[in-house]
């Protein structure tokens, strides 16, 4: 399962993911969903991508997409039994 977070304001915070070069670029072999950076017994938070425009730009406009990125925030959840 997966989910994504989006805002139409610039308050969503993230940091550069593992493997990002000092100039902010990612090596060609870096995949945005290849590593998780936080976990609990129930949940893993994986690196992902950031999108610099809202709503989502056309994927051919690759310069609006950045990866890998790590979400900086809290995720509140409840486990419910079926």
C-alpha positions as CSV (number, residue, x, y, z in Angstrom):
1,X,0.0,0.0,0.0
2,X,1.1,3.5,-0.6
3,X,-0.1,7.1,-0.3
4,X,1.1,10.5,-1.3
5,X,1.0,13.9,0.3
6,X,0.3,17.1,-1.6
7,X,-0.3,20.7,-0.8
8,X,-1.0,23.7,-3.0
9,X,1.2,25.8,-0.8
10,X,5.0,25.4,-0.1
11,X,4.7,24.1,3.5
12,X,5.4,20.4,2.8
13,X,8.9,19.8,4.0
14,X,11.4,17.2,2.8
15,X,15.2,16.7,2.7
16,X,17.5,15.2,0.2
17,X,17.5,11.5,0.2
18,X,20.5,9.1,0.6
19,X,22.9,9.1,-2.3
20,X,22.3,12.7,-3.4
21,X,25.4,14.5,-4.4
22,X,26.5,17.7,-2.7
23,X,25.2,19.8,-5.6
24,X,21.7,18.3,-5.1
25,X,21.8,16.0,-8.0
26,X,21.1,12.2,-7.8
27,X,23.4,9.7,-9.5
28,X,21.8,8.1,-12.5
29,X,21.5,4.8,-10.7
30,X,19.6,6.2,-7.7
31,X,15.9,5.1,-7.6
32,X,13.6,7.2,-5.5
33,X,11.7,4.2,-4.0
34,X,14.7,2.0,-3.3
35,X,15.3,2.9,0.4
36,X,13.2,3.5,3.4
37,X,14.4,6.1,5.9
38,X,12.0,5.5,8.9
39,X,10.1,2.5,10.2
40,X,8.0,1.2,13.0
41,X,6.8,-2.4,13.6
42,X,3.8,-1.5,11.4
43,X,5.1,1.0,8.8
44,X,8.0,1.8,6.6
45,X,8.4,5.3,5.1
46,X,10.4,5.1,1.9
47,X,12.2,7.8,0.0
48,X,10.2,9.3,-2.8
49,X,10.0,12.2,-5.2
50,X,9.1,15.8,-4.9
51,X,7.1,17.7,-7.5
52,X,7.9,21.4,-7.8
53,X,4.6,22.5,-9.2
54,X,0.9,22.1,-8.4
55,X,-1.1,20.5,-9.9
56,X,1.2,17.8,-11.2
57,X,3.1,18.8,-14.4
58,X,3.3,16.7,-17.5
59,X,5.9,13.9,-16.8
60,X,7.9,14.9,-19.9
61,X,8.7,18.1,-17.9
62,X,11.2,16.1,-15.8
63,X,12.8,19.3,-14.4
64,X,9.8,19.7,-12.1
65,X,10.5,16.3,-10.4
66,X,13.3,15.7,-7.8
67,X,14.4,12.5,-6.2
68,X,15.3,10.9,-3.9
69,X,13.6,12.9,-1.2
70,X,12.7,12.1,2.4
71,X,9.5,13.4,4.1
72,X,10.1,15.5,7.2
73,X,7.0,15.3,9.3
74,X,4.8,13.1,11.4
75,X,2.4,10.4,10.2
76,X,-0.4,9.6,12.6
77,X,-2.2,6.3,12.1
78,X,-4.4,3.8,13.9
79,X,-4.3,0.0,13.4
80,X,-7.8,-1.5,13.3
81,X,-8.5,-5.1,13.3
82,X,-10.9,-6.6,10.8
